[in-house]
């Protein structure tokens, strides 16, 4: 995530403004590991929160260190919505982005 996504921008945003509860992480129970969950939507947010809370990054250590130096706030709670199945999450995401309040561009719609 550090090499491809804009996780550091998200670390900065969350560090300056806190975690926006209107964007919960969407998870399903991990059937192979009781008490564990799989993040289906929100992996960048989870990665950012992990970095804010001391997770040692495997790459870009100096860049992470520089971003963390300017952090004002370190939230520890991540709002989540637990769905019964992965398919229900995909249906929710599809509705939200294709017909709902947060539209995707045409390429994103086609990929979905």
C-alpha positions in Angstrom: 0.0 0.0 0.0 2.9 2.4 0.7 4.3 1.8 -2.8 1.1 2.1 -4.8 -1.6 4.0 -2.9 -1.7 7.4 -1.4 -1.5 6.1 2.2 0.8 8.8 3.4 -1.7 11.5 2.3 -4.3 9.6 4.3 -2.0 9.4 7.3 -1.6 13.1 7.1 -5.3 13.7 6.8 -6.3 11.5 9.7 -3.4 12.8 11.8 -4.6 16.4 11.2 -8.4 15.9 11.3 -9.1 12.6 13.1 -10.8 9.6 11.7 -14.0 10.5 9.8 -16.6 8.1 11.3 -18.8 8.5 8.2 -16.3 6.2 6.4 -16.3 3.0 8.4 -14.3 0.0 7.3 -16.4 -2.8 5.9 -15.5 -6.3 7.3 -16.6 -9.9 7.3 -15.8 -12.5 9.9 -12.8 -14.7 9.0 -14.3 -18.2 9.1 -10.8 -19.8 9.4 -9.8 -17.7 12.4 -12.4 -17.2 15.0 -12.5 -13.6 16.4 -10.7 -12.2 13.4 -12.1 -10.2 10.5 -11.3 -9.5 6.9 -11.3 -6.0 5.6 -13.1 -5.9 2.3 -13.4 -2.1 1.9 -11.1 0.3 3.7 -7.7 -1.3 3.5 -6.0 2.1 2.9 -7.7 3.5 5.9 -6.6 0.5 8.0 -3.0 0.9 6.7 -3.0 4.6 7.6 -4.3 3.8 11.1 -1.7 1.1 11.6 1.1 3.6 10.7 -0.4 6.2 13.0 -0.4 3.7 15.9 3.2 2.6 15.5 3.2 -0.2 13.0 6.7 -0.5 11.5 6.5 0.0 7.7 8.4 -2.5 5.6 9.3 0.2 3.0 9.5 4.1 2.8 10.5 4.3 6.5 11.9 7.8 6.2 8.8 9.1 4.4 6.6 7.6 7.0 8.7 9.1 9.8 8.5 12.5 8.2 4.7 12.4 7.9 4.3 11.1 11.4 6.4 14.0 12.8 3.6 16.4 11.8 0.7 14.4 13.2 -1.4 16.2 15.7 -3.8 13.4 16.6 -3.5 9.7 16.8 -7.0 8.1 16.8 -7.1 4.5 18.0 -10.6 3.4 17.2 -11.7 2.5 13.7 -15.5 2.4 13.0 -16.5 -0.8 11.2 -19.6 -2.3 9.8 -19.7 -6.1 10.1 -21.5 -7.7 7.1 -22.6 -11.4 7.1 -21.0 -12.1 3.7 -18.5 -10.6 1.3 -21.2 -10.5 -1.4 -23.4 -8.2 0.7 -20.5 -5.8 1.0 -20.0 -5.9 -2.7 -23.7 -5.2 -3.3 -23.5 -2.3 -0.8 -20.4 -0.8 -2.5 -22.0 -1.2 -5.9 -25.1 0.7 -4.7 -23.1 3.4 -3.0 -20.9 4.0 -6.0 -23.0 3.2 -9.0 -26.5 4.5 -8.0 -25.9 6.0 -4.6 -24.3 9.0 -3.0 -20.7 8.6 -4.1 -20.5 8.1 -7.8 -17.7 6.4 -9.6 -16.2 7.5 -12.9 -17.2 5.3 -15.9 -14.0 3.2 -15.7 -14.6 2.3 -12.1 -18.2 1.4 -12.8 -17.1 -0.9 -15.7 -14.5 -2.6 -13.5 -17.2 -3.2 -10.8 
